[in-house]
Amino acid sequence: MAVLSDRDLKKAIKEKDLEVSGIKMEEIFCSSIDLYLGNKFRVFKNSEISHIDVSKGVPENFTELIEIEDGKKFVVHPRELIL
């Protein structure tokens, strides 16, 4: 796994190796991109999941619905899977 610098991220976006829509170049920082998302997420309960068979769907009890109040922050940690 590689961590890209802001210069590498901008180059990857320009060359279409990385696609992120609706962002401004000033929202790209060293090894990160600020994203603006909705306010409802499903967070996987990692301690209860060994694998996911997408052909069978994802049972609701494997995720927790999180709703963030307007203006509040939600941090997605490295390797964290959210929907």
Buried (B, 14 or more C-beta within 10 A) or exposed (E): EEEBEBEBBBEBBEEEEBEEEEEEEEEBEEEEBEEEEEEEBBBBEEEEEEEEEEEEEBEEEBBEEEEEEEEEEEEEEEEEEEE
